[in-house]
Amino acid sequence: MRQRRSSVRYRVRYRVRSLQRIAFAVALCAAPAASRAQGGLSTEGALFLLVPVGARAVGLGQAVVASDVGSESIWANPAGLARLTKNELSINHSQTVVATGDALNIVVPAGKAGVIAASAYLMNYGQQQATDQFGATGTIYPRSYVIAASYAATIGSRVSAGVTYKFIQERVDCSGTCGNIPAFSASTNALDLGVQAIVDKDRRLTVGLDIRDAGLKLQVNDAPQSDPLPTRIHLGAQYLVPGIERSIPDGELRVSAEVVENASLGAAAFRAGGELVYRKLFFLRLGVAGGSGDGASAAVGLGVKRGGISMDFARGFGGFSSDAGKPPTYLTLRFQF
């Protein structure tokens, strides 16, 4: 039997509203000004991929394309995994006004064969009620998922390269009776390709390049409704400042900066950060971030390490989430063994 036109329109409108609920607040801050100037909300799909993963990266203003941030490199630049020598398990939690994010990362060095890593990431947007004229009939659950696998290796003593494969899915599930509200899922695949190189004789300056989230369009319903992924090109550097140990015994200071290019629009954002380390046990981080998916324009981070256990905390400032009374907050627990 042929569907009524009004029923089809309802389903399409609901699917669009569901995705907008997932992405709208993120897109307001994550899409560069050039995107908004071209007529409203960004047309990219899976905008949750722009939200950072990991407290170390957030505390540095996400300027980490040339940095070693441990297992967080799965999401920052897979080339950063290549120089890890210990197994690492990390649990990452984030909270913004839009959603709660949780990621489990594991890294396994394989000697001369390189480093392999894997991660599972869930973005939880809460739940909402399905209703009819008599009241609530069911519960709608919008979620986003990523399953990631990485490989990285060194090339000589100065260059490292890495790749991350991502399976990406956005879905809306329903429990109870949801009437005409359809459950659905949309999935696609993407790659991150990264490289890092130490470029000076004192091994203080590292440059990095990462092409992030390059892949097939996210098809929600049919081909005309598919959206491109938020592909970004990250180019930056990290510098280990000399002479800090004279003022702070066993101290280190690293500064970093990067430019994030929106390949489809030609718009760029700038990020910068710094990390002060004391005895490799205590860490203070500050950063500023343009084009951040959590809406923050600045961040501060703290870290402490004892033995093989580390805890890192970061909080963002500015943007819609802070304005709504819930500043972006990140917590990472790392276990090296």
HELIX and SHEET records of a PDB file:
HELIX    1   1 ARG A    5  ALA A   30  1                                  26    
HELIX    2   2 ALA A   33  ALA A   37  1                                   5    
HELIX    3   3 LEU A   47  LEU A   50  5                                   4    
HELIX    4   4 ALA A   55  GLY A   59  1                                   5    
HELIX    5   5 GLY A   70  GLU A   72  5                                   3    
HELIX    6   6 SER A   73  ALA A   76  1                                   4    
HELIX    7   7 PRO A   78  LEU A   81  5                                   4    
HELIX    8   8 GLY A  111  ALA A  113  5                                   3    
HELIX    9   9 ALA A  223  GLN A  225  5                                   3    
HELIX   10  10 ILE A  244  SER A  247  1                                   4    
HELIX   11  11 GLY A  319  ASP A  323  1                                   5    
SHEET    1   A15 GLN A 128  ASP A 132  0                                        
SHEET    2   A15 GLY A 135  ILE A 155 -1                                        
SHEET    3   A15 VAL A 115  ASN A 124 -1                                        
SHEET    4   A15 THR A 100  PRO A 109 -1                                        
SHEET    5   A15 GLU A  88  GLN A  95 -1                                        
SHEET    6   A15 THR A 329  GLN A 336 -1                                        
SHEET    7   A15 ILE A 309  PHE A 317 -1                                        
SHEET    8   A15 ALA A 298  ARG A 306 -1                                        
SHEET    9   A15 PHE A 282  ALA A 289 -1                                        
SHEET   10   A15 ALA A 267  TYR A 278 -1                                        
SHEET   11   A15 GLY A 251  ASN A 262 -1                                        
SHEET   12   A15 ARG A 232  LEU A 240 -1                                        
SHEET   13   A15 LEU A 205  GLY A 215 -1                                        
SHEET   14   A15 PHE A 184  ILE A 198 -1                                        
SHEET   15   A15 VAL A 159  GLY A 176 -1                                        
END                                                                             
